[in-house]
């Protein structure tokens, strides 16, 4: 990375939140949505910039499958924080429906809605078929879908005559972000001059190359004059390193269950993962969760600064899968205090 950026400090950039409305063991989606709104109201007060929700399907630990509906729930219970999708998996939907949904959201909550888009299905193949009815659309037509979606908001981008209009939607300015965990969306976001968000929280090894590719490919647009990249990272903060490591075992168990194809609600933390994973599974998890930061305020501050130095992110999106809601709130509060200090 170029040395002239290396003095970027945590207090220089915005911090945001990615929430999947986690369903905990013994809990219900109704409780998840109450906790999601409570977290959003707290982080708004603590100065976070945006609050994004992610689309996943057929996953017993994620309640945010109807992402646009949950965005409306959060936006109606908050007043200043930006609320959006991190992301909507565009190949699962007709671009017209997404334009209408987000046109509705932007009309209800003007100037506060973000539309982050991904091209993965956010689920397994059978569920993909249940959503799409046609498996042939495997994400390769994502650039065409994106162009169609953008033209519903801004008809000047349409390649030919338009017979179908998105109402509400047409004429509204809703920031569109491309999300990715590979080079594809990084390059496309750069070429189109759109903001880019990288999923380092589950795909850490490609983070820096994807950021460099995005910046190299960037073409100024009417949306952005220069590249703007946000990076998602798992952060679990507690009063001591030991407590944070213990809280982090919930996330480790969740990924272990994913690796094994055994999906379950979020599990309570354990004192040690030894005996729960094999050496091979431990290694696989370290590859997937390699950028995760668990620790006390001092540890988190040091590691977050190192992460910022490495990525040169313009914004950091904190992902905090914590079993206990009060401990989750505390984790985000500690991060907010670190940024201000």
VOPAGU-2260 file (C-alpha; in pm, 1 decimal, decimal comma):
REM VOPAGU-2260
SITE   aa  ch    i         X         Y         Z
SITE  UNK   A    0       0,0       0,0       0,0
SITE  UNK   A    1     118,2     349,8     -69,1
SITE  UNK   A    2     293,9     505,9     226,5
SITE  UNK   A    3     118,9     841,6     193,6
SITE  UNK   A    4    -200,1     683,6     334,0
SITE  UNK   A    5     -44,9     500,0     624,8
SITE  UNK   A    6    -127,1     771,9     878,4
SITE  UNK   A    7    -504,6     710,7     854,1
SITE  UNK   A    8    -633,2     671,6    1208,3
SITE  UNK   A    9    -945,9     497,9    1338,4
SITE  UNK   A   10   -1099,6     832,9    1431,1
SITE  UNK   A   11   -1056,8     950,2    1068,3
SITE  UNK   A   12   -1307,3     709,7     915,5
SITE  UNK   A   13   -1674,2     616,2     970,4
SITE  UNK   A   14   -1765,3     287,0    1135,7
SITE  UNK   A   15   -2080,9      95,7    1052,3
SITE  UNK   A   16   -2266,6    -223,0    1150,6
SITE  UNK   A   17   -2358,9    -538,7     959,0
SITE  UNK   A   18   -2636,2    -738,9    1126,6
SITE  UNK   A   19   -2785,7   -1073,0    1020,9
SITE  UNK   A   20   -3053,7   -1063,1    1292,8
SITE  UNK   A   21   -2904,0   -1377,9    1447,0
SITE  UNK   A   22   -3140,2   -1639,6    1588,7
SITE  UNK   A   23   -2990,5   -1787,7    1903,6
SITE  UNK   A   24   -3045,2   -2138,9    2039,7
SITE  UNK   A   25   -3375,6   -2129,6    2227,9
SITE  UNK   A   26   -3468,8   -1796,2    2068,1
SITE  UNK   A   27   -3719,4   -1691,5    1801,0
SITE  UNK   A   28   -3705,9   -1461,6    1495,8
SITE  UNK   A   29   -3940,5   -1223,8    1682,3
SITE  UNK   A   30   -3676,2   -1182,9    1955,9
SITE  UNK   A   31   -3405,7   -1142,0    1689,9
SITE  UNK   A   32   -3594,0    -851,2    1532,8
SITE  UNK   A   33   -3643,8    -684,7    1872,1
SITE  UNK   A   34   -3270,4    -719,3    1940,3
SITE  UNK   A   35   -3185,0    -588,3    1593,4
SITE  UNK   A   36   -3386,7    -271,4    1649,6
SITE  UNK   A   37   -3243,2    -228,9    1999,3
SITE  UNK   A   38   -2888,1    -261,9    1865,3
SITE  UNK   A   39   -2964,1     -15,5    1583,2
SITE  UNK   A   40   -3099,3     240,9    1831,2
SITE  UNK   A   41   -2788,7     204,2    2049,2
SITE  UNK   A   42   -2533,6     227,1    1766,9
SITE  UNK   A   43   -2713,2     530,1    1623,2
SITE  UNK   A   44   -2662,4     700,1    1960,6
SITE  UNK   A   45   -2297,0     586,4    1969,4
SITE  UNK   A   46   -2220,5     751,1    1634,7
SITE  UNK   A   47   -2208,8     463,0    1386,7
SITE  UNK   A   48   -2265,6     568,4    1027,1
SITE  UNK   A   49   -2486,4     298,2     874,3
SITE  UNK   A   50   -2669,6     -20,0     971,9
SITE  UNK   A   51   -2689,5    -291,4     707,7
SITE  UNK   A   52   -2882,9    -618,3     702,0
SITE  UNK   A   53   -2798,6    -920,8     488,8
SITE  UNK   A   54   -3007,9   -1153,2     275,4
SITE  UNK   A   55   -2960,7   -1522,5     351,0
SITE  UNK   A   56   -3214,4   -1801,4     307,7
SITE  UNK   A   57   -3285,6   -2139,7     466,6
SITE  UNK   A   58   -3042,0   -2071,5     749,3
SITE  UNK   A   59   -3172,2   -2143,2    1099,6
SITE  UNK   A   60   -2940,6   -1882,8    1256,3
SITE  UNK   A   61   -3032,5   -1583,0    1034,5
SITE  UNK   A   62   -3368,5   -1401,5    1053,1
SITE  UNK   A   63   -3305,2   -1128,0     791,7
SITE  UNK   A   64   -3416,8   -1323,2     482,1
SITE  UNK   A   65   -3689,3   -1068,0     394,8
SITE  UNK   A   66   -3421,1    -799,3     400,3
SITE  UNK   A   67   -3624,0    -502,5     270,5
SITE  UNK   A   68   -3890,8    -560,8     537,0
SITE  UNK   A   69   -3632,2    -567,5     818,1
SITE  UNK   A   70   -3470,0    -250,2     678,0
SITE  UNK   A   71   -3809,9     -76,7     706,8
SITE  UNK   A   72   -3843,2    -202,2    1066,4
SITE  UNK   A   73   -3499,6     -61,9    1160,1
SITE  UNK   A   74   -3539,2     265,7     969,4
SITE  UNK   A   75   -3878,7     334,2    1130,2
SITE  UNK   A   76   -3732,3     287,0    1479,5
SITE  UNK   A   77   -3428,1     510,4    1422,2
SITE  UNK   A   78   -3393,0     865,7    1294,7
SITE  UNK   A   79   -3046,2     951,2    1160,3
SITE  UNK   A   80   -2842,1     637,3    1091,5
SITE  UNK   A   81   -2832,3     516,3     730,2
SITE  UNK   A   82   -3003,7     178,2     687,3
SITE  UNK   A   83   -2949,7     -61,4     401,5
SITE  UNK   A   84   -2870,0    -401,8     261,9
SITE  UNK   A   85   -2539,1    -577,2     295,5
SITE  UNK   A   86   -2659,3    -711,8      70,1
SITE  UNK   A   87   -2954,0    -793,0    -147,0
SITE  UNK   A   88   -2853,2   -1093,5    -362,1
SITE  UNK   A   89   -2967,4    -951,5    -695,7
SITE  UNK   A   90   -2974,8   -1280,5    -894,7
SITE  UNK   A   91   -3251,4   -1400,1    -656,8
SITE  UNK   A   92   -3484,2   -1118,1    -763,7
SITE  UNK   A   93   -3625,0    -928,3   -1055,0
SITE  UNK   A   94   -3445,3    -591,8   -1074,4
SITE  UNK   A   95   -3786,5    -422,4   -1104,6
SITE  UNK   A   96   -3902,4    -561,4    -767,9
SITE  UNK   A   97   -3582,5    -442,1    -596,4
SITE  UNK   A   98   -3617,0     -98,2    -758,3
SITE  UNK   A   99   -3975,6     -74,7    -628,0
SITE  UNK   A  100   -3884,8    -200,1    -278,3
SITE  UNK   A  101   -3593,4      39,1    -238,5
SITE  UNK   A  102   -3785,6     319,5    -408,7
SITE  UNK   A  103   -4050,4     264,2    -140,8
SITE  UNK   A  104   -3791,2     262,0     138,4
SITE  UNK   A  105   -3624,6     579,8      10,2
SITE  UNK   A  106   -3967,1     748,9     -21,4
SITE  UNK   A  107   -4049,7     654,5     339,0
SITE  UNK   A  108   -3703,8     737,3     481,6
SITE  UNK   A  109   -3551,6     996,2     245,9
SITE  UNK   A  110   -3173,2    1027,1     237,5
SITE  UNK   A  111   -3117,2     728,9     470,3
SITE  UNK   A  112   -3133,4     418,0     248,6
SITE  UNK   A  113   -2840,3     224,3      97,7
SITE  UNK   A  114   -2871,0     -55,4    -157,9
SITE  UNK   A  115   -2579,8    -297,6    -130,3
SITE  UNK   A  116   -2587,7    -572,9    -392,2
SITE  UNK   A  117   -2424,9    -913,8    -407,2
SITE  UNK   A  118   -2421,1   -1170,5    -686,7
SITE  UNK   A  119   -2400,5   -1488,6    -474,7
SITE  UNK   A  120   -2727,1   -1667,9    -392,2
SITE  UNK   A  121   -2678,1   -1637,4     -15,4
SITE  UNK   A  122   -2794,5   -1996,3      24,6
SITE  UNK   A  123   -2770,8   -2355,4    -104,2
SITE  UNK   A  124   -2866,3   -2481,7    -450,7
SITE  UNK   A  125   -3207,1   -2625,9    -362,8
SITE  UNK   A  126   -3308,9   -2301,3    -195,5
SITE  UNK   A  127   -3173,7   -2107,6    -493,1
SITE  UNK   A  128   -3415,9   -2302,1    -713,4
SITE  UNK   A  129   -3701,5   -2235,5    -469,5
SITE  UNK   A  130   -3623,3   -1862,0    -495,1
SITE  UNK   A  131   -3553,4   -1832,8    -866,5
SITE  UNK   A  132   -3734,6   -2126,5   -1030,5
SITE  UNK   A  133   -3454,2   -2123,7   -1287,3
SITE  UNK   A  134   -3101,9   -2231,0   -1195,0
SITE  UNK   A  135   -2958,5   -2114,0   -1528,9
SITE  UNK   A  136   -2917,1   -1768,4   -1382,5
SITE  UNK   A  137   -2597,7   -1834,9   -1187,7
SITE  UNK   A  138   -2477,6   -1480,0   -1130,0
SITE  UNK   A  139   -2304,9   -1442,6   -1469,0
SITE  UNK   A  140   -2579,8   -1203,3   -1583,8
SITE  UNK   A  141   -2525,8    -986,9   -1274,4
SITE  UNK   A  142   -2378,4    -693,3   -1476,0
SITE  UNK   A  143   -2691,0    -692,0   -1699,5
SITE  UNK   A  144   -2924,3    -713,3   -1398,4
SITE  UNK   A  145   -2734,2    -428,4   -1233,4
SITE  UNK   A  146   -2763,1    -213,3   -1546,6
SITE  UNK   A  147   -3138,9    -281,1   -1561,3
SITE  UNK   A  148   -3180,7    -194,2   -1192,3
SITE  UNK   A  149   -2982,3     129,3   -1219,6
SITE  UNK   A  150   -3186,3     237,2   -1523,6
SITE  UNK   A  151   -3510,4     204,4   -1325,0
SITE  UNK   A  152   -3378,8     470,7   -1085,5
SITE  UNK   A  153   -3211,7     681,8   -1355,9
SITE  UNK   A  154   -3380,9     641,2   -1698,0
SITE  UNK   A  155   -3089,7     828,6   -1864,0
SITE  UNK   A  156   -2883,9     509,7   -1809,6
SITE  UNK   A  157   -3127,1     297,3   -2016,9
SITE  UNK   A  158   -2983,3     149,3   -2336,4
SITE  UNK   A  159   -3312,0     171,1   -2531,3
SITE  UNK   A  160   -3672,9     286,8   -2499,0
SITE  UNK   A  161   -3828,6     212,7   -2157,3
SITE  UNK   A  162   -4178,5      68,6   -2139,6
SITE  UNK   A  163   -4161,3     -37,8   -1775,4
SITE  UNK   A  164   -4109,1     212,4   -1495,6
SITE  UNK   A  165   -4033,3     159,7   -1127,0
SITE  UNK   A  166   -4286,7     358,1    -928,2
SITE  UNK   A  167   -4180,4     439,9    -661,6
SITE  UNK   A  168   -3812,6     436,1    -757,5
SITE  UNK   A  169   -3773,8     641,4   -1073,2
SITE  UNK   A  170   -3582,1     964,8   -1018,2
SITE  UNK   A  171   -3465,6     874,1    -668,3
SITE  UNK   A  172   -3099,0     881,3    -576,9
SITE  UNK   A  173   -3022,6     568,9    -373,8
SITE  UNK   A  174   -2654,7     484,4    -324,0
SITE  UNK   A  175   -2582,6     148,4    -487,9
SITE  UNK   A  176   -2287,8     -47,2    -349,1
SITE  UNK   A  177   -2136,0    -362,7    -491,8
SITE  UNK   A  178   -2045,6    -625,5    -234,1
SITE  UNK   A  179   -1790,7    -895,9    -290,7
SITE  UNK   A  180   -1558,8   -1159,8    -154,7
SITE  UNK   A  181   -1362,5   -1195,2    -481,3
SITE  UNK   A  182   -1219,4    -980,8    -757,0
SITE  UNK   A  183   -1528,8    -986,2    -980,9
SITE  UNK   A  184   -1736,8    -725,8    -797,0
SITE  UNK   A  185   -1425,9    -525,9    -704,1
SITE  UNK   A  186   -1341,6    -479,2   -1070,9
SITE  UNK   A  187   -1702,5    -413,9   -1176,5
SITE  UNK   A  188   -1752,7    -155,8    -898,3
SITE  UNK   A  189   -1432,6      17,3   -1007,2
SITE  UNK   A  190   -1527,3      23,4   -1375,9
SITE  UNK   A  191   -1873,5     165,1   -1297,3
SITE  UNK   A  192   -1741,5     416,4   -1042,8
SITE  UNK   A  193   -1953,2     272,9    -760,2
SITE  UNK   A  194   -1863,0     226,6    -392,7
SITE  UNK   A  195   -1739,2    -121,6    -299,3
SITE  UNK   A  196   -1775,6    -327,0      19,3
SITE  UNK   A  197   -1550,0    -628,9      76,9
SITE  UNK   A  198   -1650,0    -924,3     297,5
SITE  UNK   A  199   -1329,2    -971,2     494,3
SITE  UNK   A  200   -1536,6   -1111,8     781,9
SITE  UNK   A  201   -1564,0   -1446,3     599,8
SITE  UNK   A  202   -1310,2   -1420,6     316,9
SITE  UNK   A  203   -1001,0   -1250,8     462,1
SITE  UNK   A  204    -723,8   -1385,1     237,0
SITE  UNK   A  205    -829,7   -1187,3     -71,2
SITE  UNK   A  206    -899,3    -857,9     108,0
SITE  UNK   A  207    -595,1    -651,9       9,0
SITE  UNK   A  208    -579,0    -779,9    -353,8
SITE  UNK   A  209    -951,2    -702,5    -399,8
SITE  UNK   A  210    -906,4    -351,2    -260,0
SITE  UNK   A  211    -608,3    -289,9    -489,0
SITE  UNK   A  212    -800,2    -425,2    -790,5
SITE  UNK   A  213   -1096,2    -196,2    -712,3
SITE  UNK   A  214    -874,4     110,5    -685,6
SITE  UNK   A  215    -682,8      23,7   -1004,0
SITE  UNK   A  216   -1003,6     -34,8   -1201,7
SITE  UNK   A  217   -1177,5     276,4   -1070,2
SITE  UNK   A  218   -1327,0     518,0   -1326,3
SITE  UNK   A  219   -1477,1     842,1   -1191,0
SITE  UNK   A  220   -1854,8     858,4   -1235,1
SITE  UNK   A  221   -2137,6    1093,9   -1148,4
SITE  UNK   A  222   -2172,5     888,3    -829,5
SITE  UNK   A  223   -1809,5     902,9    -711,3
SITE  UNK   A  224   -1505,1    1107,2    -809,2
SITE  UNK   A  225   -1262,3     873,1    -635,7
SITE  UNK   A  226   -1282,0     516,5    -504,3
SITE  UNK   A  227   -1465,9     448,9    -179,2
SITE  UNK   A  228   -1415,0     109,7     -19,5
SITE  UNK   A  229   -1565,9     -31,3     296,8
SITE  UNK   A  230   -1446,0    -355,2     458,3
SITE  UNK   A  231   -1646,1    -585,4     684,4
SITE  UNK   A  232   -1461,9    -741,6     977,8
SITE  UNK   A  233   -1566,8    -955,9    1274,0
SITE  UNK   A  234   -1499,6    -765,6    1596,0
SITE  UNK   A  235   -1588,8    -897,5    1940,2
SITE  UNK   A  236   -1482,0    -665,9    2220,2
SITE  UNK   A  237   -1517,1    -725,0    2594,5
SITE  UNK   A  238   -1355,7    -589,1    2909,3
SITE  UNK   A  239   -1079,1    -854,1    2896,7
SITE  UNK   A  240    -909,8   -1057,2    2623,0
SITE  UNK   A  241   -1024,5   -1378,9    2793,0
SITE  UNK   A  242   -1390,8   -1277,0    2794,0
SITE  UNK   A  243   -1376,0   -1165,3    2428,6
SITE  UNK   A  244   -1210,2   -1494,5    2324,7
SITE  UNK   A  245   -1484,3   -1682,5    2508,6
SITE  UNK   A  246   -1761,8   -1478,8    2340,6
SITE  UNK   A  247   -1588,0   -1546,5    2007,3
SITE  UNK   A  248   -1645,8   -1921,2    2040,2
SITE  UNK   A  249   -2008,9   -1860,1    1933,1
SITE  UNK   A  250   -1883,0   -1739,8    1593,0
SITE  UNK   A  251   -1632,3   -2026,7    1573,8
SITE  UNK   A  252   -1904,8   -2282,4    1646,3
SITE  UNK   A  253   -2128,1   -2126,6    1380,7
SITE  UNK   A  254   -1858,2   -2157,6    1113,3
SITE  UNK   A  255   -1770,5   -2507,7    1233,0
SITE  UNK   A  256   -2136,0   -2607,2    1185,4
SITE  UNK   A  257   -2131,0   -2451,0     836,1
SITE  UNK   A  258   -1817,0   -2647,1     741,4
SITE  UNK   A  259   -1984,8   -2967,3     860,2
SITE  UNK   A  260   -2309,7   -2890,7     677,6
SITE  UNK   A  261   -2493,4   -2892,6    1009,9
SITE  UNK   A  262   -2669,7   -2560,8    1039,7
SITE  UNK   A  263   -2812,4   -2464,7    1376,4
SITE  UNK   A  264   -2909,6   -2149,5    1565,4
SITE  UNK   A  265   -2630,1   -1946,8    1725,5
SITE  UNK   A  266   -2478,7   -2148,5    2010,7
SITE  UNK   A  267   -2382,3   -2018,5    2354,9
SITE  UNK   A  268   -2009,3   -1957,7    2410,6
SITE  UNK   A  269   -1786,4   -2231,6    2551,3
SITE  UNK   A  270   -1471,3   -2207,9    2763,0
SITE  UNK   A  271   -1262,3   -2380,3    2496,5
SITE  UNK   A  272   -1302,1   -2507,2    2139,8
SITE  UNK   A  273   -1056,8   -2791,1    2210,4
SITE  UNK   A  274   -1237,8   -3119,1    2168,4
SITE  UNK   A  275   -1504,3   -2954,0    1950,5
SITE  UNK   A  276   -1293,7   -2923,6    1634,7
SITE  UNK   A  277   -1030,0   -3136,3    1465,8
SITE  UNK   A  278    -691,5   -2990,6    1372,7
SITE  UNK   A  279    -802,2   -2980,0    1008,1
SITE  UNK   A  280   -1126,4   -2797,2    1096,9
SITE  UNK   A  281    -937,4   -2553,6    1319,2
SITE  UNK   A  282    -710,6   -2469,1    1024,7
SITE  UNK   A  283   -1007,1   -2425,7     788,6
SITE  UNK   A  284   -1173,5   -2192,3    1036,7
SITE  UNK   A  285    -858,1   -1987,2    1081,6
SITE  UNK   A  286    -848,8   -1937,2     703,4
SITE  UNK   A  287   -1210,8   -1815,8     697,6
SITE  UNK   A  288   -1199,6   -1610,8    1016,8
SITE  UNK   A  289    -838,4   -1496,8     986,9
SITE  UNK   A  290    -910,0   -1123,9    1004,9
SITE  UNK   A  291   -1142,0   -1155,5    1308,2
SITE  UNK   A  292   -1055,9    -939,4    1608,2
SITE  UNK   A  293   -1144,4   -1060,4    1959,0
SITE  UNK   A  294   -1012,7    -875,3    2261,3
SITE  UNK   A  295   -1010,0    -610,3    2530,1
SITE  UNK   A  296   -1032,5    -241,2    2432,1
SITE  UNK   A  297    -650,3    -217,6    2407,6
SITE  UNK   A  298    -620,4    -532,1    2192,0
SITE  UNK   A  299    -909,2    -435,4    1964,6
SITE  UNK   A  300    -772,1     -84,1    1914,1
SITE  UNK   A  301    -428,6    -214,8    1816,8
SITE  UNK   A  302    -565,5    -482,8    1581,6
SITE  UNK   A  303    -822,9    -253,5    1420,7
SITE  UNK   A  304    -550,1       1,5    1349,1
SITE  UNK   A  305    -333,5    -272,4    1191,6
SITE  UNK   A  306    -635,3    -381,5     982,9
SITE  UNK   A  307    -690,3     -22,2     867,6
SITE  UNK   A  308    -319,0      14,0     783,3
SITE  UNK   A  309    -333,0    -303,9     571,4
SITE  UNK   A  310    -658,7    -233,5     387,6
SITE  UNK   A  311    -661,4     149,2     374,3
SITE  UNK   A  312   -1039,4     117,5     402,9
SITE  UNK   A  313   -1248,0     434,3     373,2
SITE  UNK   A  314   -1497,7     285,0     618,9
SITE  UNK   A  315   -1508,6     -23,9     840,4
SITE  UNK   A  316   -1822,1    -231,6     891,5
SITE  UNK   A  317   -1821,3    -421,6    1220,2
SITE  UNK   A  318   -1982,5    -766,6    1235,3
SITE  UNK   A  319   -2046,4    -891,6    1589,9
SITE  UNK   A  320   -2202,4   -1236,4    1630,1
SITE  UNK   A  321   -2241,7   -1255,3    2006,1
SITE  UNK   A  322   -2486,0   -1494,2    2175,1
SITE  UNK   A  323   -2589,2   -1270,3    2463,8
SITE  UNK   A  324   -2759,9    -950,0    2351,3
SITE  UNK   A  325   -2621,6    -737,1    2637,4
SITE  UNK   A  326   -2266,9    -858,9    2563,1
SITE  UNK   A  327   -2325,4    -776,2    2195,7
SITE  UNK   A  328   -2432,1    -422,6    2283,5
SITE  UNK   A  329   -2126,6    -388,1    2507,9
SITE  UNK   A  330   -1898,6    -502,7    2225,5
SITE  UNK   A  331   -2028,1    -231,6    1989,2
SITE  UNK   A  332   -2009,6      27,8    2267,6
SITE  UNK   A  333   -1641,8     -56,4    2331,7
SITE  UNK   A  334   -1565,1     -20,0    1960,0
SITE  UNK   A  335   -1744,0     317,7    1955,8
SITE  UNK   A  336   -1534,5     432,6    2254,5
SITE  UNK   A  337   -1213,3     315,9    2084,1
SITE  UNK   A  338   -1290,8     516,7    1770,0
SITE  UNK   A  339   -1354,2     833,8    1968,1
SITE  UNK   A  340   -1045,4     799,0    2185,9
